Amino acid sequence: VRYTWADSESGGKNRLLFSNPATTDGRHHLTVRLSCDEAQTWTVSKLLYEGSAAYSSLAILQDDDIGILYERDSYQKITFARFTLDWLSDGKDMHSSHRK
């Protein structure tokens, strides 16, 4: 999902977000990634949920927080989590203005 377009409000960054179970041996370790170069590289990566996780859907909320809805615990639960760009990037990338 696109978080920002490169303009003066975004600090000149095109930001894309991606989530997936980041393993090759099953569906676990749900991870959220950030790219600032149109998905050429994913320089920020953060574990959101270590256990079993499947389908996930990202959304940008009205206050610029990031929302994610995902299946977990062997498809037994659906969970909504909310976080900020600041949390995802460990404070290295902050964005507080409204998206266009």
matplotlib code that plots the C-alpha trace (Angstrom):
import matplotlib.pyplot as plt

x = [0.0, 1.3, 1.9, 3.2, 4.0, 7.3, 6.3, 7.1, 4.6, 6.2, 9.7, 10.3, 9.8, 7.7, 6.9, 5.4, 4.4, 4.2, 3.3, 3.8, 4.8, 8.5, 9.6, 10.3, 9.1, 5.5, 3.3, 4.6, 6.6, 4.3, 6.6, 5.9, 8.3, 9.0, 10.4, 11.3, 12.4, 9.2, 9.8, 13.3, 14.5, 12.8, 15.2, 13.0, 11.6, 9.9, 8.4, 4.7, 3.7, 6.0, 3.4, 1.5, 0.0, -1.6, -3.5, -2.9, -4.3, -2.7, -4.5, -3.5, -5.7, -7.0, -4.4, -1.6, -1.2, -1.0, -3.6, -3.2, -5.8, -4.4, -5.1, -3.2, -2.9, -3.6, -6.5, -8.3, -8.2, -8.4, -6.5, -6.3, -3.1, -2.3, 1.2, 3.0, 5.8, 7.9, 7.4, 8.1, 11.3, 12.5, 12.3, 14.4, 11.5, 8.7, 5.8, 3.1, 1.4, -1.7, -1.3, -2.6]
y = [0.0, 3.5, 5.6, 8.8, 10.3, 12.2, 15.8, 18.6, 17.2, 13.8, 15.0, 14.1, 10.4, 7.8, 5.3, 1.9, -0.6, -4.4, -7.2, -10.9, -14.0, -13.6, -17.2, -19.9, -22.8, -22.0, -19.0, -17.3, -14.2, -11.6, -8.7, -5.2, -3.6, -0.1, 0.9, 4.5, 3.6, 2.2, -1.3, -1.7, -2.4, -2.8, -1.1, -1.2, -4.5, -5.1, -8.2, -7.6, -11.1, -14.1, -16.9, -18.4, -15.7, -15.7, -13.2, -9.5, -6.3, -2.9, 0.5, 4.1, 5.6, 9.2, 10.3, 8.7, 5.8, 2.4, -0.3, -4.0, -6.7, -10.2, -13.9, -15.5, -18.6, -21.2, -19.2, -19.1, -15.3, -12.1, -9.3, -5.5, -3.7, 0.0, 1.5, 4.6, 5.1, 6.2, 2.8, 0.9, 2.7, 2.9, 6.7, 7.0, 8.0, 10.2, 11.6, 13.6, 15.6, 14.4, 12.3, 13.4]
z = [0.0, -0.8, 2.3, 0.7, -2.6, -3.0, -2.4, 0.1, 2.7, 2.7, 3.0, -0.6, -0.1, -2.0, 0.7, 0.1, 2.8, 2.4, 4.9, 4.7, 6.7, 6.3, 6.2, 3.6, 5.9, 6.7, 7.5, 10.6, 11.5, 10.1, 9.0, 7.8, 5.4, 4.1, 0.7, -0.3, -3.8, -5.4, -4.2, -5.5, -2.0, 1.4, 3.8, 6.8, 8.2, 11.5, 13.0, 13.9, 15.1, 15.6, 15.7, 12.8, 10.5, 7.1, 5.1, 6.0, 4.7, 5.3, 5.4, 6.0, 8.6, 8.7, 11.2, 9.1, 11.5, 9.7, 10.3, 9.6, 9.8, 9.8, 10.4, 13.2, 15.4, 12.6, 11.2, 14.5, 15.1, 13.1, 14.7, 14.0, 14.9, 14.6, 14.5, 13.3, 10.7, 13.7, 15.3, 12.1, 11.4, 15.0, 14.9, 11.7, 9.5, 10.8, 8.9, 10.6, 7.8, 6.0, 2.9, -0.5]

ax = plt.figure().add_subplot(projection="3d")
ax.plot(x, y, z, "-o")
ax.set_aspect("equal")
plt.show()
